[in-house]
Amino acid sequence: MIINYIEKANFEDTGFSYTLSLISGKYKMVILYCLMEFKTVRFNELKRYLKKVSDKSLSQNLKELEADGLIARKVYPQIPPKVEYSLTEKGKSLMLVLDQLCVWGEEHRPGRKDRRI
């Protein structure tokens, strides 16, 4: 009975799969977390926050997050160009999930003294 269910199941059709597709990658969750913490952030500020990210990789991740509707990009018409990133309402709604990841990590990371089991 269970074997038939598993054979017919399609992970790609789940909400979990969709959520993972939005936040998968090396930097996306960190970018979202940064925007959650600091609200509006410029490209170079994100780059400093992420430390070892290349311009190309950061730019690609930002484009994907924007295309998925999780972040907004605001361009100011000035020289030098000024671009700011912030969370959209859809992105803000994902912060509950990321916040719970943070809580879990704080409670279970090695070396924590008052760790709950």
N, C-alpha and C positions, 0 to 999 in steps of 0.2 A: 504494500500500500504506500509506504513512505517512498520507496524507490521510484514508483511511478510519478509521484508528486515532484521529486527532485529532478527527474528526467524532463519533466514538462515545465519546470520553473525557469525563469529567465531573469538573472540578476540585473541585467541592464534595464529592465522595466520597473525597477524599484526606486523609491524615493531616496534610499540610501545611496544608490549608484549615482543618481542625479546630483545629490549634494557633494559626493566625492568628486564628480567631474568638475564642479565649480571651484573646489578648493584644493584639488590635487596639484602637486608640483612643489618645488623646493621653497618658493618664496610667497605664494599666494596667501597662506594663512598668516604669515608674519606681516605682510602688507596690510591685510585686513585688521589684524590686531593693532598695528601702529595707528591706523586711521581711527580705530575705536578709542584708543588712548588719547590721541592728540587732535582729533576732529578733522582739521584741514592741514595737509602737509604738501610741501613742494617736492619736486623730483629729487633734488640734491639732498634734501633732508631725509627722504626715504633711503637714498643710497648710503648716507652716513649711518642710518639706523641698521641697515642690513649688512654693513661692513664690506663683505667680499663679493658683492653682486656686480656683474658687468652692466654697463649702460644698456646693451642689447637685451640682456636677460630681464632686467628690470622693466624696460620699455615694453617687451613682449608680454610680461605678466600683467602690467597695468592695462594694456590694450585688451587682453582676454577678460580681465575683471570688469572693464568698462563694457565690453561687448555682451557680457553675461548680465549686465545691469546691476552689479554689486557696488561699483564705485562711479562717481561722477568726475569728469575732468573739466576744469574751468580755465580757459585761456584768457589772459589779459593782454590787450593790444598795446604793448609797450616794447621798448628796446632797452636792455635785453628782454627777451620773451619771459613771461612769468606764467607758470602753469601750476595750478593747485588741484589736489585730489582730495575727495571726501567720500564718505559712505552715502549711498542712496538709501531710501527706505527699505528696499529689498536687502541691501547689505546690512543695514542696522538690525533687521529681523534675524539675520544669521548670527549676530553677536551673542545671543543666548547660548547657542551651541558652542561657540569658541570660548565664551566665558566659562562654561562647564568643563571644557578641556583644561583650562587654566586652573580651575579649582581642583580638579582631579590630580593634575600634575603637582600642584603645591602639596596636596595631601599625601602623595605617594613617592615623591622624589627621594632619592637616596640622601641620607644625612639629616633628614628632618627629625627633630627631637620629639615633638608632640604628635607624632604620626598616629592616625586612627587606623585600626585594623578591622 
